Amino acid sequence: MEFTIDIDTGGTFTDGFITTGDRVELVKVDTTSHDLTVCLINCIDEAAKRFGLSTPELLSRTAVIRYSTTVGTNALLQKKGPKLGLIVTEGYADTLYANKDKALEADDLMSGIISPSMRMELKGKIDSHGKISQPLDEEGIRQAVEHLLDSGARSIVISLRYSAVNSAHEQRAKTIVDSEYPRHYLGSVPVLTASAITSHHDDHVRTCTATLNAYIHRDMVRYLYRADELLRQRGYRKPLLVVHSSGGAARVAKTTALNTYNSGPAAGFIGCSKIANELYEIKDFVSVDVGGTSVDIGVGTGGKVAADREPIVEGIKIGMPMVTLGTAGGGGGSIARVDFKTKGIKVGPESAGALPGPVAYDLGGIEPTVTDADLVLGYLDPNYFLGGKKKLVKDKSVDAINNLIAGSLSISVEEAAWRIVQSCEDDVSQQIRGNIESKGLKPEKLTLFAFGGGGGTRCCGYASRLGISRIIVFPFNAAGSAFGASTMDIMHLYEHPVHITLRSQSRTYPVADWKPFSKAVAEMVDSAKRDMRGEGFAPEHLSFNLELVIREAKRLEFIESPLIYLEREEEARKLAQLYDSHSGSDAGELIIERITLKAICPTHHYELPQHTEQGHDPKQAQKGIRAVYWGKGFVSTSIYERDLLMCGNRIEGPAIIESPDTTYVVPPDWSYTVDKYLNGILEVSR
């Protein structure tokens, strides 16, 4: 039987979700931050061992490999990207095309990515209709690039005004650079044009998008192309598919670096949405992915996962669609400190990361983390962390919390650990509430899906604060993002700028020349078919969705079109009427500014099998009793092995449920029931 391999590389661990038929193997290896291809191959090597195969044997029988990584996200968060050079149209180096009232704010946000001293201006003008009104200063482009290279630029972006309408100047500038500075001279300095990244109408948004993309481009190219080649050398015959934060996957050559931003958390959210809709018919829900550094929050409404067409990345609006997620601090590696002003405890946003990690890792960490607190409280077994592969040193955690928290507050170590956990859960719950209410929903009406290494540990704490009475967790909790990747299809997005009057101010439906529109759509469809062949998938399996970006005065609307090709006045009338039904019949002049084509090709997905109920008694899974601190002292608490629980088993809290890669905490007044999909249903006891 064929295999599917889905891998998510986080800051601490790399998780694998490998399937063949009904069999699933979860793999967790350390993330090798110095070279992410190492942990990718390590994950596949470990998977091969689980199935009793060599790596070449496994890869030769694998239908698809999907991969998500946070390397680009981390580069932006930690400001570890290369020194950039930027070339813009004369007069816009300071504002980057932002409106006057936003120019100062925009410059502040972008200065950490592209220094003002590394911005060069270039003569040459194209008007808003795409007409060239001043020729490109070709000598100026040569001088600008030479200056930027001499100033240490390791990547150069060219973003010229109105290139979304006519990219001739950008393309000519790049041609000059490529001819004047061949590969052996430029070395590893890529030259990227904004029009190749996005066709967004707003020059400021387009420039920011291209610049942020360039900031993470170097690392993504280095890792992903090398990973693709290493897999090929080991016997894999299809392209490596990279998970995109827009909700699909595509091969490396069709991946823009910024597509990978937050792709792992987006995959996990999409996986929860699939389970919510298909298995439980849940339309409104909230998901939390609790990792080592942060908590990613997704809110599903009406059975859909929302994608923001103009998302905010590090405070900067970009023109590239991404699944909408919120982020909070409070991961397992978040560092706890005393707030001497309030005499309380503050958790995060600083994290101990993978190295040195929590104090209990005994790798040099000295500041206590949430994981250290969990160990002191008895939630974690120091000898069963990662199924016993990593031993935790509890005494180190006790000493760190005592010296840096408990002693300063004159409280016991256990009370200090308890307060660390409470502070962490308080802060994250507030962030979750804000995300829920921003969608117009009430927390108490929702089901909470919790995954990630710490999802099962923290979820009841969040739910209790939010008034949520039902939580769903999974057997593959720690590999939730990798599972989410397994639910994704191949998806390519294509954009094309146009300028077509859909309706004039006289309220008539004008006869328009639709040939440019239909030609653009036909070209995008042909590109999609060609690209799908490149992915190794048959183009006849493709489905298409067309979206129109329509301007009315200064307002933009995004409208899904039921039509792919527009060739007659009658079709123009239908679209205008569609807009009327969406926004009201008093709308004025309507202009189609951009068309977006989404091409989707389905791939194999793992389906959770159903199981027969085996009774309520979980005695076969009980592995012992441990003293656990529940806020008012230690209580003898039953410990269960997650993998030995069967359909129908019910556990009353307080209890701890352990698996090799995560821990589920069931507080007093909560229960845990295994349903027919072997998912865990946590509910407030009645």
Stockholm file with secondary structure:
# STOCKHOLM 1.0

chainA/1-686         MEFTIDIDTGGTFTDGFITTGDRVELVKVDTTSHDLTVCLINCIDEAAKRFGLSTPELLSRTAVIRYSTTVGTNALLQKKGPKLGLIVTEGYADTLYANKDKALEADDLMSGIISPSMRMELKGKIDSHGKISQPLDEEGIRQAVEHLLDSGARSIVISLRYSAVNSAHEQRAKTIVDSEYPRHYLGSVPVLTASAITSHHDDHVRTCTATLNAYIHRDMVRYLYRADELLRQRGYRKPLLVVHSSGGAARVAKTTALNTYNSGPAAGFIGCSKIANELYEIKDFVSVDVGGTSVDIGVGTGGKVAADREPIVEGIKIGMPMVTLGTAGGGGGSIARVDFKTKGIKVGPESAGALPGPVAYDLGGIEPTVTDADLVLGYLDPNYFLGGKKKLVKDKSVDAINNLIAGSLSISVEEAAWRIVQSCEDDVSQQIRGNIESKGLKPEKLTLFAFGGGGGTRCCGYASRLGISRIIVFPFNAAGSAFGASTMDIMHLYEHPVHITLRSQSRTYPVADWKPFSKAVAEMVDSAKRDMRGEGFAPEHLSFNLELVIREAKRLEFIESPLIYLEREEEARKLAQLYDSHSGSDAGELIIERITLKAICPTHHYELPQHTEQGHDPKQAQKGIRAVYWGKGFVSTSIYERDLLMCGNRIEGPAIIESPDTTYVVPPDWSYTVDKYLNGILEVSR
#=GR chainA/1-686 SS CCEEEEEEECSSEEEEEEEETTEEEEEEEECCTTCHHHHHHHHHHHHHHHTTCCHHHHHHTEEEEEEEECHHHHHHHTTCCCCEEEEEETTCTTTTTCCHHHHHHHHHHHHTTSCGGGEEEECCEECTTSCEEECCCHHHHHHHHHHHHHTTCSEEEEECTTTTTCCHHHHHHHHHHHHHSCHHHHTTCCEEEGGGTCCCSCHHHHHHHHHHHHHHHHHHHHHHHHHHHHHHHTTCCSCCEEECTTSCEEEGGGCCGGGGTTHHHHHHHHHHHHHHHHHHCCCSEEEEEECSSEEEEEEEBTTBCCEESSCEETTEECSSCEECCEEEECCTTEEEEEETTTTEEEEEEEECTTTTCSGGGCSSCCSCBHHHHHHHHTSSCTTCGGGGTSCCCHHHHHHHHIIIIIHHHTCCHHHHHHHHHHHHHHHHHHHHHHHHHHTTCCGGGSEEEEESTTHHHHHHHHHHHHTCCEEEECTTGGGHHHHHHHTCCEEEEEEEEEEEEEECTTSCCCCCCCHHHHHHHHHHHHHHHHHHHHHTCCGGGCEEEEEEEEEETTEEEEEEESCSCCCSHHHHHHHHHHHHHHHCTTCCCEEEEEEEEEEEECCCCCCCCCCCCCCSCCGGGEEEEEEEECSSSEEEEEEEEGGGCCTTCEEESSEEEEETTEEEEECTTEEEEECTTSCEEEEECC
#=GC SS_cons         CCEEEEEEECSSEEEEEEEETTEEEEEEEECCTTCHHHHHHHHHHHHHHHTTCCHHHHHHTEEEEEEEECHHHHHHHTTCCCCEEEEEETTCTTTTTCCHHHHHHHHHHHHTTSCGGGEEEECCEECTTSCEEECCCHHHHHHHHHHHHHTTCSEEEEECTTTTTCCHHHHHHHHHHHHHSCHHHHTTCCEEEGGGTCCCSCHHHHHHHHHHHHHHHHHHHHHHHHHHHHHHHTTCCSCCEEECTTSCEEEGGGCCGGGGTTHHHHHHHHHHHHHHHHHHCCCSEEEEEECSSEEEEEEEBTTBCCEESSCEETTEECSSCEECCEEEECCTTEEEEEETTTTEEEEEEEECTTTTCSGGGCSSCCSCBHHHHHHHHTSSCTTCGGGGTSCCCHHHHHHHHIIIIIHHHTCCHHHHHHHHHHHHHHHHHHHHHHHHHHTTCCGGGSEEEEESTTHHHHHHHHHHHHTCCEEEECTTGGGHHHHHHHTCCEEEEEEEEEEEEEECTTSCCCCCCCHHHHHHHHHHHHHHHHHHHHHTCCGGGCEEEEEEEEEETTEEEEEEESCSCCCSHHHHHHHHHHHHHHHCTTCCCEEEEEEEEEEEECCCCCCCCCCCCCCSCCGGGEEEEEEEECSSSEEEEEEEEGGGCCTTCEEESSEEEEETTEEEEECTTEEEEECTTSCEEEEECC
//
